[in-house]
């Protein structure tokens, strides 16, 4: 114990700590050197690879720019694999750094606060101009397969939502997997939602007008949180849910959108299962068998077919190449099921909940992109909601692709479809 006025004893570092420090410095320098030397070669290799393997269908938003982004993504991915193989860093750490986004300038129209909601990190965006009444609350969970992405990646979009809808936006900075194991992300998002609903008035928000939203896996979290809140009598009802290209099931990877967009940048069909395995801490060697639904028991496959099936997708979405799964390719493998059965949980796959849960859900806005492998998850959830009497607004971005909204607000580096997604979402929120 050191009292005021006393000199603090000198700290003597041990040889072990000095060695650890030197080891960290060596790894950092090695990473920098490897990145500097390998990046050009990997970029050129990625250019060739994506040119021969990526598919950019007619009508997709700015295909040349998308090719460049996809090349960058593949280069970072490949570099991360090499760095991880050498034991210098992890692939996902490099990917997180690359996807962090660029800092934004100060905004005089908004008050930004970094807070803790029940020990969960959040950022609150509040319009500075006085409001005639309590504002709407807009809770947002960012995408990134539960393994990358952060609030900063969506800073421009979140500010846009706050200003254009005159709402108080709360972005949740949940801890990422695989370091923070599944289902911690759902737990943190749920805790943040409950805290916000209980304390909404402290932020000038009407607790009866709180919207829960997210994109990609964040939309998955939002979907599940709304389902869990349906039975809560100690909280106000969720006002609406806004789901931007939601990924909602791990049963069928042969839906029309998975076939049509299997090689459309940036989220390939194989990447969906790769990041699911990474998120759940599972062996990625399972990917080929998961894609063939070998992890789904026959009785569950029959049960889920009434909710998850290409037959339920409207014909207008099957115009591009679609062929149902060859029945001979499906063969249930109990050992695969035991290793990856979490993907069939209602938490991971909220599309699979019973009708009694669906009936309690609030009005819903679902946005889908045509060139997105998970497009049909949104269409299937729309059908389930409508079949159970829940009002649904569907927005179909015909030139969009998965992940594009995270590029909103970057000027010439952004895409028109990202701006359209933001604009259409704001339009819906204003109607509430």
C-alpha positions in Angstrom: 0.0 0.0 0.0 1.4 3.4 -1.0 0.1 6.5 0.8 0.1 10.0 -0.5 3.6 11.6 -0.1 5.4 8.3 0.0 7.6 7.2 -2.8 6.5 4.2 -4.8 8.9 1.2 -4.7 10.6 0.6 -8.0 9.1 -2.1 -10.1 11.7 -4.7 -11.2 10.6 -6.7 -14.3 11.3 -10.3 -14.2 13.3 -12.1 -17.0 10.1 -13.9 -17.9 8.1 -10.7 -18.4 11.0 -9.2 -20.4 11.1 -12.2 -22.6 7.3 -12.1 -23.1 7.6 -8.4 -24.1 10.4 -9.1 -26.6 8.3 -12.0 -28.0 5.3 -9.7 -28.5 7.5 -7.1 -30.2 9.0 -9.7 -32.5 5.6 -11.0 -33.5 4.4 -7.5 -34.2 7.4 -6.7 -36.4 7.1 -10.0 -38.1 3.5 -9.3 -38.9 4.4 -5.9 -40.4 7.1 -7.4 -42.5 5.0 -10.3 -43.8 2.1 -7.9 -44.6 4.5 -5.5 -46.4 6.1 -8.3 -48.5 3.1 -10.5 -49.2 0.3 -8.0 -49.7 1.1 -7.1 -53.3 1.5 -10.8 -54.3 -1.7 -11.8 -52.5 -3.6 -8.9 -54.0 -2.6 -10.0 -57.5 -3.4 -13.6 -56.7 -6.8 -12.5 -55.4 -7.5 -10.5 -58.5 -6.9 -13.7 -60.6 -8.8 -15.9 -58.3 -11.9 -13.8 -58.1 -11.8 -13.1 -61.8 -12.2 -16.8 -62.5 -14.4 -17.8 -59.6 -16.6 -14.8 -58.6 -19.9 -14.2 -60.5 -21.4 -10.8 -61.0 -24.8 -11.2 -62.5 -26.4 -8.5 -64.7 -28.0 -5.8 -62.7 -25.7 -6.0 -59.6 -24.6 -2.6 -58.2 -21.3 -1.3 -59.7 -19.7 -4.6 -60.5 -16.2 -3.3 -61.1 -16.1 -1.6 -57.7 -17.5 -4.7 -56.1 -14.7 -6.8 -57.7 -12.2 -4.5 -56.1 -13.8 -4.8 -52.7 -14.0 -8.6 -53.1 -10.3 -8.7 -54.1 -9.4 -6.7 -51.0 -11.5 -9.0 -48.8 -9.9 -12.2 -50.2 -6.4 -10.7 -49.9 -7.0 -9.9 -46.2 -8.5 -13.3 -45.7 -5.5 -15.1 -47.3 -3.0 -12.9 -45.5 -4.8 -13.7 -42.2 -4.6 -17.4 -42.8 -0.8 -17.2 -43.4 -0.2 -15.0 -40.3 -2.3 -17.4 -38.2 -0.5 -20.5 -39.6 2.8 -18.9 -38.6 1.5 -18.3 -35.1 1.9 -14.5 -35.3 -1.7 -13.4 -35.1 -5.2 -14.7 -35.9 -7.0 -14.4 -39.2 -10.0 -12.9 -37.6 -8.0 -10.2 -35.8 -6.6 -9.1 -39.2 -10.1 -9.2 -40.7 -11.5 -7.1 -37.8 -8.8 -4.5 -38.4 -9.5 -4.3 -42.1 -13.3 -4.0 -41.5 -13.1 -1.4 -38.8 -13.9 1.5 -41.0 -12.5 5.1 -41.1 -13.0 7.6 -38.3 -15.7 10.2 -38.8 -15.7 13.9 -38.1 -17.5 15.6 -35.2 -21.2 16.1 -35.9 -22.7 19.3 -34.4 -26.2 18.0 -34.8 -25.7 15.0 -32.5 -24.7 14.2 -29.0 -22.7 11.0 -28.8 -22.3 9.1 -25.5 -20.4 5.9 -24.8 -22.3 4.1 -22.1 -22.7 0.8 -20.3 -26.1 -0.8 -20.3 -26.0 -3.6 -17.7 -22.3 -3.8 -18.3 -22.7 -4.0 -22.1 -20.9 -1.4 -24.1 -23.2 0.8 -26.2 -23.0 4.2 -28.0 -26.0 6.5 -27.8 -26.7 9.0 -30.7 -29.1 11.8 -29.6 -30.3 14.7 -31.8 -29.4 18.0 -30.1 -32.4 19.9 -31.3 -35.3 20.1 -28.8 -38.1 17.6 -29.4 -41.8 18.4 -28.9 -42.4 15.0 -27.4 -40.4 12.0 -26.4 -38.5 10.5 -29.3 -38.5 7.0 -30.8 -35.8 4.7 -29.7 -33.8 2.7 -32.3 -31.7 -0.2 -30.9 -29.2 -1.5 -33.5 -27.1 -4.7 -33.6 -24.3 -4.6 -36.2 -23.5 -7.4 -38.6 -20.2 -9.3 -39.1 -21.1 -13.0 -38.6 -20.7 -12.5 -34.8 -16.9 -12.6 -35.3 -16.0 -9.1 -36.7 -17.5 -5.7 -37.2 -18.0 -3.0 -34.6 -19.9 0.2 -33.9 -17.3 2.2 -35.7 -17.9 0.2 -38.9 -21.5 1.5 -38.9 -20.9 5.0 -37.6 -22.0 6.9 -40.7 -25.2 4.8 -41.0 -26.1 5.2 -37.3 -25.7 8.9 -37.4 -27.8 9.1 -40.5 -30.6 7.1 -38.9 -30.5 9.4 -35.8 -30.6 12.6 -37.8 -33.1 11.6 -40.5 -35.6 9.9 -38.2 -35.1 12.3 -35.3 -34.7 9.2 -33.1 -32.3 8.2 -30.3 -30.2 5.5 -31.7 -28.4 3.0 -29.5 -25.7 0.8 -31.0 -24.7 -2.2 -29.1 -21.0 -3.2 -29.0 -21.4 -6.8 -28.1 -18.3 -9.0 -27.5 -17.2 -11.0 -30.6 -16.8 -14.7 -31.1 -15.0 -17.0 -31.0 -13.2 -15.4 -28.1 -16.6 -14.7 -26.4 -18.3 -18.0 -27.0 -21.8 -18.4 -28.4 -24.5 -17.5 -27.2 -22.9 -14.6 -25.3 -23.7 -12.2 -28.1 -27.4 -12.9 -27.8 -27.2 -12.5 -24.0 -25.4 -9.2 -24.2 -27.9 -7.9 -26.9 -30.8 -9.0 -24.7 -29.4 -7.3 -21.6 -28.8 -4.1 -23.5 -32.4 -4.2 -24.9 -33.9 -4.8 -21.5 -31.9 -2.0 -19.9 -32.8 0.5 -22.6 -36.5 -0.4 -22.4 -36.4 0.1 -18.6 -34.5 3.4 -18.7 -35.7 4.8 -22.0 -37.0 8.0 -20.5 -33.6 8.9 -19.2 -32.6 9.4 -22.8 -35.7 11.3 -23.8 -37.3 8.1 -25.4 -40.9 7.0 -25.3 -40.6 3.4 -23.9 -43.6 2.4 -26.0 -41.9 3.4 -29.2 -38.7 1.4 -29.2 -37.6 -0.3 -32.5 -35.2 -3.2 -32.5 -33.0 -3.6 -35.5 -29.9 -5.0 -37.1 -28.3 -6.2 -40.3 -27.1 -9.7 -41.2 -26.2 -11.6 -38.0 -27.3 -8.4 -36.1 -30.7 -8.9 -37.7 -30.6 -12.5 -36.5 -29.9 -11.2 -32.9 -32.7 -8.6 -33.3 -35.1 -11.3 -34.4 -34.4 -13.6 -31.5 -34.4 -10.7 -29.0 -37.9 -9.7 -30.1 -39.1 -13.3 -29.8 -37.7 -13.5 -26.2 -39.3 -10.2 -25.3 -42.8 -11.3 -26.5 -43.7 -12.9 -23.1 -42.2 -10.1 -20.9 -45.0 -8.5 -18.9 -42.7 -6.3 -16.9 -41.5 -4.3 -20.0 -43.3 -2.3 -22.7 -44.0 -4.1 -25.9 -41.4 -3.7 -28.7 -42.8 -1.2 -31.2 -41.4 -2.7 -34.4 -38.5 -4.8 -35.6 -36.3 -3.7 -38.6 -34.4 -6.5 -40.2 -31.8 -5.7 -42.9 -30.9 -8.8 -44.9 -31.3 -11.2 -42.0 -29.7 -14.6 -41.8 -32.2 -16.7 -39.9 -31.6 -20.4 -40.4 -28.9 -23.1 -40.6 -31.1 -25.9 -42.0 -31.1 -25.5 -45.8 -28.3 -24.1 -47.9 -29.9 -25.2 -51.2 -32.6 -22.5 -51.2 -32.9 -20.6 -54.5 -30.9 -17.6 -53.2 -28.0 -19.8 -52.0 -27.8 -21.4 -55.5 -28.2 -18.2 -57.5 -25.8 -16.2 -55.5 -23.3 -18.9 -54.3 -20.4 -17.1 -55.9 -21.6 -13.5 -55.8 -19.3 -11.3 -53.8 -18.8 -10.6 -51.0 -20.5 -13.3 -49.0 -20.2 -16.6 -50.8 -22.2 -19.7 -49.9 -19.2 -21.4 -48.4 -18.3 -18.3 -46.3 -21.7 -18.5 -44.5 -20.9 -21.9 -43.2 -17.2 -21.0 -42.6 -18.0 -18.1 -40.4 -20.8 -20.1 -38.6 -18.2 -22.7 -37.7 -15.7 -20.1 -36.6 -18.4 -18.4 -34.5 -19.5 -21.6 -32.9 -15.9 -22.9 -32.4 -16.5 -25.9 -34.7 -14.2 -27.7 -37.1 -14.4 -26.0 -40.6 -13.9 -29.4 -42.2 -17.6 -29.9 -41.6 -18.5 -27.3 -44.2 -19.1 -29.7 -47.2 -21.4 -31.9 -45.1 -23.3 -28.9 -43.6 -23.9 -27.5 -47.1 -25.5 -30.9 -48.1 -27.7 -30.7 -44.9 -26.1 -33.9 -43.5 -26.3 -32.3 -40.0 -30.2 -32.3 -40.1 -31.9 -35.5 -38.8 -34.6 -36.8 -41.1 -37.5 -36.1 -38.7 -36.4 -32.5 -38.2 -35.9 -32.1 -42.0 -39.5 -33.1 -42.5 -40.7 -30.9 -39.6 -38.8 -27.8 -40.8 -39.8 -28.3 -44.5 -43.1 -26.5 -43.7 -41.1 -23.4 -42.9 -37.8 -23.8 -44.8 -38.2 -24.9 -48.4 -37.6 -23.6 -51.9 -41.2 -24.5 -52.6 -42.3 -21.6 -50.3 -40.3 -19.0 -52.3 -42.4 -16.9 -54.7 -41.8 -17.9 -58.4 -40.6 -14.3 -59.2 -37.5 -15.0 -57.2 -36.7 -18.3 -59.0 -36.3 -16.8 -62.4 -32.5 -17.1 -62.2 -31.0 -20.6 -62.2 -32.5 -22.7 -59.4 -32.6 -26.5 -59.1 -33.8 -28.3 -55.9 -31.3 -30.4 -54.0 -30.6 -33.8 -55.5 -32.2 -36.2 -52.9 -29.2 -38.6 -53.3 -26.9 -35.9 -51.9 -28.7 -35.8 -48.6 -27.6 -38.4 -46.1 -28.0 -37.7 -42.4 -24.8 -38.2 -40.5 -25.3 -38.4 -36.7 -21.6 -37.5 -36.0 -22.0 -34.3 -37.9 -25.2 -33.5 -36.1 -23.6 -33.9 -32.8 -20.8 -31.6 -33.7 -22.9 -28.8 -35.2 -26.4 -29.2 -33.7 -26.3 -25.6 -32.3 -27.2 -24.3 -35.8 -30.6 -26.0 -35.4 -31.3 -24.2 -32.0 -34.0 -21.6 -32.0 -31.4 -19.1 -30.8 -29.1 -19.6 -33.8 -32.1 -20.2 -36.2 -35.0 -18.0 -35.1 -36.9 -18.9 -38.2 -37.6 -22.3 -36.6 -39.7 -21.1 -33.6 -43.2 -22.3 -33.2 -46.2 -20.2 -34.4 -47.2 -19.3 -30.8 -44.0 -17.2 -30.6 -44.4 -15.7 -34.0 -48.0 -14.4 -33.2 -46.7 -12.2 -30.4 -44.2 -10.3 -32.6 -44.5 -6.6 -33.5 -44.9 -5.0 -36.9 -41.9 -5.9 -39.0 -39.8 -4.4 -41.8 -37.7 -6.8 -43.7 -35.2 -5.7 -46.3 -33.6 -8.2 -48.7 -31.1 -7.8 -51.5 -31.5 -9.7 -54.7 -27.8 -10.8 -55.0 -27.5 -12.1 -51.5 -27.3 -15.8 -50.4 -29.6 -15.1 -47.4 -32.2 -13.3 -49.4 -34.7 -16.2 -49.0 -34.3 -16.3 -45.2 -36.0 -12.9 -45.2 -38.7 -14.1 -47.6 -39.4 -17.2 -45.6 -39.7 -15.2 -42.4 -42.0 -12.7 -44.1 -44.3 -15.6 -45.0 -44.3 -17.0 -41.4 -45.1 -13.6 -40.0 -47.9 -12.9 -42.4 -49.3 -16.4 -41.9 -49.6 -15.6 -38.2 -51.2 -12.2 -38.7 -48.1 -10.0 -38.1 -48.0 -6.9 -40.4 -44.9 -7.0 -42.6 -43.3 -4.4 -44.9 -40.9 -6.0 -47.5 -38.3 -3.9 -49.2 -36.5 -5.6 -52.1 -33.2 -3.9 -53.2 -32.9 -5.3 -56.7 -29.2 -4.3 -57.2 -28.0 -5.0 -53.7 -25.7 -7.6 -52.2 -24.9 -8.8 -48.7 -22.9 -6.4 -46.5 -23.3 -3.4 -48.7 -25.0 -1.2 -46.0 -21.8 -1.1 -43.9 -20.2 0.9 -46.8 -22.8 3.6 -46.5 -21.6 7.2 -46.3 -18.1 6.7 -47.9 -18.8 8.9 -51.0 -17.3 7.4 -54.2 -16.2 4.4 -52.2 -19.9 3.6 -51.3 -22.6 2.0 -53.5 -26.0 3.5 -54.6 -27.7 0.4 -53.1 -26.3 1.2 -49.7 -27.8 4.7 -49.9 -31.1 3.2 -51.1 -31.2 0.8 -48.1 -30.6 3.7 -45.7 -33.2 5.8 -47.4 -35.9 3.1 -47.5 -35.3 2.1 -43.9 -35.6 5.8 -42.8 -38.8 6.0 -44.8 -40.3 3.1 -42.9 -39.2 4.4 -39.5 -40.8 7.8 -40.2 -44.2 6.0 -40.8 -44.2 4.6 -37.3 
